C-alpha cells in the first residue's frame, strides 16, 4: 500500500503589516525562516516541505537551506490561498499549513495534526489549541478562542471570550478557555473547495477564515496541546524569542 503523502507548506510573504520582511529578520544570528524550516524538517509525517513566498529574497535564502521555494502571487488574502496556489500540480493527500513566524514550532504537533487526518476519514481539517492562563488573553481580540464538542470537532472560533462564564468574576476560574494556534492540516480536496468558496458573513465579521470551513460544513478536529505557538509578530518580539531559543540550547 502506498504511504499517504503530506506536504508541509510554510507561507512566508514579505509585506507583513507590523514587521515587513520579518522572514529574513535575524534571530540569534540566523534568518527567522531558517529556524522555522529547521523545525519543520524534523517532522516525520511530511513527504515534502516547501516555502510559499512572494519575494525572491526569501526564496534565495530558503533554497540555500535545501528546501524548495515556490513563488506565489503577492495579493493573496490569506495564507490558505497562498498554499493552495503553491501546491498546484503536486500530488498529496493532505497539506499542513505551518506559520512562517514560529521558530519554536513543534515537529511532534505537526505529526499529530497529520495523523488526525490520515488515520480518521471523518475529518476535513485539523488544528490545535493551548490553554489560556492569563485573564488579559481571554479578553484580548488578538487571541482567538476555540470551543469544541465531545468528539473533538470544532464548534466555533471567536476573538471574543468563549465560552462566556456567567457566574464568575473572572474568566480563568473556570479553566475552560483555549487559545487557537495558527496551524492547520487540510485534506487536499477540502482545501481546494475552501479556497473556491467566498467568505461567509461570520468570517467577514470576525476576520477568521476557519469560520468559512465551518460554514460550509467542514469537520475540524481540535488537538489539545501545551505548545503555546510563540510567534514573531513585531520587532519587539525578537529578544524574547531569542531568550527562549537560548534556553532550549542550554
C-alpha positions in Angstrom: 0.0 0.0 0.0 1.3 3.5 -0.9 2.0 5.6 2.1 -0.2 8.8 2.2 1.7 11.9 1.2 1.6 15.1 3.3 3.1 18.3 2.1 4.2 20.8 4.7 3.8 24.4 3.4 5.3 27.4 5.1 3.8 30.7 3.8 6.3 33.5 4.0 5.3 36.8 2.5 7.4 39.9 2.6 4.8 42.6 3.3 3.9 42.0 6.9 2.0 45.0 8.2 3.6 45.1 11.6 7.0 43.7 10.6 7.9 44.0 6.9 10.5 41.4 5.8 10.3 39.6 9.1 11.0 36.2 7.4 14.6 37.4 7.0 14.9 39.2 10.3 18.0 37.9 12.2 17.1 35.7 15.2 20.2 34.7 17.1 22.3 35.2 14.0 20.1 33.4 11.6 17.1 34.4 9.5 13.7 33.7 11.1 12.6 31.5 8.2 15.7 29.3 8.8 14.7 28.4 12.3 11.2 27.5 11.1 12.4 25.4 8.2 14.8 23.5 10.5 12.0 22.6 12.9 9.5 21.6 10.2 12.1 19.3 8.5 12.2 17.3 11.8 8.5 16.2 11.4 8.3 12.6 10.5 5.0 12.7 8.7 5.9 15.1 5.9 6.8 13.7 2.5 7.9 17.2 1.3 8.4 20.7 2.7 8.1 23.9 0.7 8.0 27.6 1.4 5.4 29.6 -0.4 6.6 33.2 -0.8 6.1 36.3 -2.9 9.6 37.6 -2.7 12.8 36.4 -4.4 15.0 37.4 -1.4 13.1 34.9 0.8 13.2 32.3 -1.9 17.0 32.6 -2.3 17.5 32.1 1.5 15.2 29.1 1.6 16.8 27.3 -1.3 20.1 27.8 0.4 18.7 25.7 3.2 17.9 22.8 0.9 14.2 23.5 0.7 12.2 24.3 -2.3 10.6 27.7 -2.6 7.5 28.3 -4.7 6.8 31.8 -5.9 3.2 32.8 -5.4 1.1 35.9 -6.2 1.6 38.8 -3.8 -2.1 39.7 -3.5 -3.5 36.6 -1.7 -5.9 37.5 1.1 -4.7 34.7 3.4 -2.0 32.1 3.9 -4.5 29.4 3.0 -4.9 30.9 -0.5 -1.2 31.1 -0.8 -0.6 27.4 0.0 -3.4 26.4 -2.4 -1.6 28.1 -5.2 1.8 26.7 -4.1 0.8 23.1 -4.3 -0.9 23.2 -7.6 0.3 20.3 -9.7 1.8 18.4 -6.7 0.4 15.1 -5.6 -0.7 15.0 -1.9 -3.4 13.5 0.3 -3.1 16.3 2.9 -1.4 19.6 3.4 -0.2 21.2 6.7 -0.1 25.0 6.8 2.7 26.0 9.1 3.2 29.6 10.2 6.4 31.1 8.9 7.0 33.2 12.0 7.1 30.5 14.7 10.7 29.4 15.2 9.8 27.1 18.0 7.1 25.1 16.2 6.8 21.6 17.5 7.6 18.8 14.9 5.6 16.4 17.1 2.5 18.7 16.8 2.8 18.7 13.0 2.9 14.9 13.1 -0.2 14.8 15.4 -2.2 17.0 13.0 -1.2 15.0 10.0 -2.1 11.8 11.8 -5.5 13.1 12.8 -6.5 13.4 9.1 -4.7 10.3 7.8 -6.0 8.0 10.5 -9.6 9.1 10.5 -11.5 9.8 7.4 -14.2 11.8 9.2 -12.1 15.0 9.4 -11.7 17.6 6.7 -9.2 19.7 8.7 -7.2 19.5 12.0 -5.9 22.4 14.1 -4.5 22.9 17.6 -5.4 24.8 20.8 -3.5 25.5 24.0 -4.9 26.5 27.5 -5.1 30.2 28.3 -3.6 31.1 31.7 -3.8 34.9 31.6 -7.0 36.9 32.1 -5.9 39.5 29.6 -5.5 36.9 26.9 -9.1 35.7 27.4 -10.4 39.2 26.7 -7.9 40.1 24.0 -9.3 40.3 20.5 -5.9 39.3 19.1 -6.1 36.0 20.9 -8.5 33.7 19.1 -10.5 31.3 21.3 -12.0 27.9 20.3 -14.7 25.6 21.7 -15.4 22.1 20.5 -17.7 19.1 21.1 -17.2 15.8 22.9 -16.0 14.2 19.7 -13.2 16.8 19.3 -15.0 18.7 16.5 -14.7 22.4 16.5 -17.9 24.2 17.2 -16.8 27.8 16.9 -13.8 30.2 16.9 -14.0 33.8 18.1 -12.0 36.8 19.1 -14.5 37.3 22.0 -14.2 35.3 25.2 -16.0 32.0 24.5 -17.5 30.3 26.4 -19.0 33.1 28.4 -18.7 32.3 32.2 -21.9 33.7 33.7 -21.4 33.0 37.3 -17.8 34.1 37.9 -16.0 37.4 38.3 -13.0 36.2 36.3 -12.7 34.1 33.2 -9.8 32.0 34.5 -11.8 30.4 37.4 -13.5 28.0 35.1 -10.2 27.0 33.3 -12.1 26.3 30.1 -10.7 28.9 27.7 -8.3 27.8 25.0 -6.2 29.7 22.6 -6.3 28.7 18.9 -2.9 28.2 17.4 -2.5 29.2 13.7 -1.6 25.8 12.3 -3.9 23.7 10.1 -3.9 20.4 8.4 -6.2 20.1 5.4 -7.4 17.2 3.4 -6.4 18.1 -0.1 -9.8 18.1 -1.7 -11.3 20.1 1.1 -8.6 22.8 0.8 -9.4 23.2 -2.9 -13.1 23.5 -2.0 -12.4 26.0 0.7 -10.4 28.5 -1.4 -13.0 28.4 -4.1 -15.7 29.4 -1.6 -16.5 33.1 -0.9 -16.0 34.3 2.7 -19.2 34.0 4.7 -20.7 36.6 7.0 -19.2 35.2 10.2 -15.7 35.2 8.6 -16.0 38.7 7.5 -17.2 39.8 10.9 -14.5 38.0 13.0 -11.8 38.1 10.3 -11.2 34.4 10.9 -11.0 32.2 7.7 -11.6 29.0 9.6 -15.2 30.1 10.1 -15.7 29.6 6.3 -14.8 26.0 6.8 -17.4 25.5 9.5 -19.9 27.5 7.4 -19.7 25.0 4.5 -20.0 22.0 6.8 -16.3 21.2 7.3 -15.4 19.0 10.2 -12.3 20.3 12.1 -10.6 18.1 14.6 -9.2 20.1 17.5 -5.9 18.8 19.1 -5.2 19.9 22.6 -1.5 20.7 23.3 0.7 22.5 25.8 2.6 24.1 22.9 2.0 27.9 23.0 2.9 28.8 19.5 5.4 31.6 20.2 5.4 33.8 17.1 7.4 36.8 15.9 4.8 39.5 15.2 6.8 42.7 15.7 10.4 43.6 16.2 9.7 43.8 19.9 9.2 40.0 20.0 12.7 39.2 18.8 14.6 39.5 22.2 12.0 37.3 23.9 12.1 34.6 21.2 16.0 34.7 21.3 15.9 34.1 25.0 13.6 31.0 24.5 16.0 29.6 21.9 18.9 30.1 24.2 17.1 28.2 27.0 16.3 25.4 24.6 20.0 25.0 23.6 21.2 25.0 27.3 
